[in-house]
Amino acid sequence: MPVLLSYRFSQRTYDAMLGFGAGVMLAASSFSLIVPALAAARSQGHSSWSAGAVVGAGLIAGALLVLALDRAVPHEHFVKGPEGRESKALKRIWLFVFAIILHNLPEGLAIGVAFAGSDPVGATALTTGISIQDVPEGLVVALALRGVGHGRWQAAGVGILSGLVEPVAAVAGAAIVGVSPAVLPWGLAMAAGAMLFVISHEIIPESHRQGHETLATCGLMLGFVTMMLLDTALD
């Protein structure tokens, strides 16, 4: 709506919103994914050490999966520019779309895996947090497209369409975990690892690159506390 109504925000506001989104995702990965993954592993007979090992391996596997996608899919960061194979051959608008898809993929997987588990309240809290995080993320993407010359409707439309990867990934995540309950702790941990990778590799660097580290960090802390309160209040 701000894009369609030609509202403009300062770079400081963008960075604060990105920091807030990073904080929400960080708390969501901790309280709504990692903690339930450890509990699920223990409920399947794992000791504390083996449960920790399973979840740790899942975290690394999820991060490596997103790293592989990051290397294989041509995309463009808002500031760093093109990355990936044959990125110069793609139109800039599709590079932005690929970038946001890489962000949204682990979020959708996390939602699907969470709802496939036995904690619908935690899954609802996770979904609420990710939805909050998607607001500044979608706004920044649409405004970035608007800033490089694309029309208002095109910028808003591409931002909306690029977010459709989340429900698709959610269905995939729920289907995979539904095959076998033993996959649940792995699925939760991999989703958390993917989200942590995106936070560290994409969102935080973007929010700090323009020299607004303090605002971005304050946004991160506020986002983390907001998501923590949502998770504990809905529990």
C-alpha positions, 0 to 999 in steps of 0.5 A: 500500500505505501508503494501504491500510494507513493509513500517514501521512507528514509534509509534509516527507516528501512534499516530499522525495519530490517533489523526488527525483522531479523530480531523476529526471525531470530526469536522464532528460530530459537523459541518456536523451532530449536526448543521444540526440536530438542523436545521432539528428539527427547520424546523419541528416546534420544538422550540430552546429548544425542538430541543436541547432536541431532538438532545441531546436525539439522541446523548445519544441514539447513544452513548448508542447503540455503548456502547451496541455493545462494551459490546456485541461483543468480540473484542480486543484493540491494547494495552488493549487486549481482551474485551467482552464475550468469547473473548479468544475463537476467533482468534486474527485476528477476534478480530481486525476485530471486533474492526475496525467494531465497529469504522466504523459502526457509520461512515457509518451510519453518511454518509447514514443519512447525504445524506438522508437529504437536504444538499448534500454539507454538506453530501459530506464534511462529507464523505470527512472527514470520508474518510480522517480519514479512511486512518490512521485508516486502515493503523494502523489496517493493520500494527498492524496485520502485527506486530503480524505475519500475512502476508502482503496480509492477513493484507491488505486484512483484513483491506480492508474487515473490512471497507466494513461495512461502505457502508452497514451501509450507506445504512441502515442509508439512508433507515431508514431516508427515511421512514420518514423525522421526523426521520432525526434529530434523525438519524443525532444526533444518528450518531453524538453520536455514533461517539463522543463515538468512539472518546472518548472511542477508538481513543483518548485513543489509541493515548495517551497510548504510551506516545505521547499525545502531538503529538496526540493532535497536530494531533487532532487539525490539523484534526479538522481544516482541516475538519472545512475548508472542511466543510465551503469551500464546503458549 
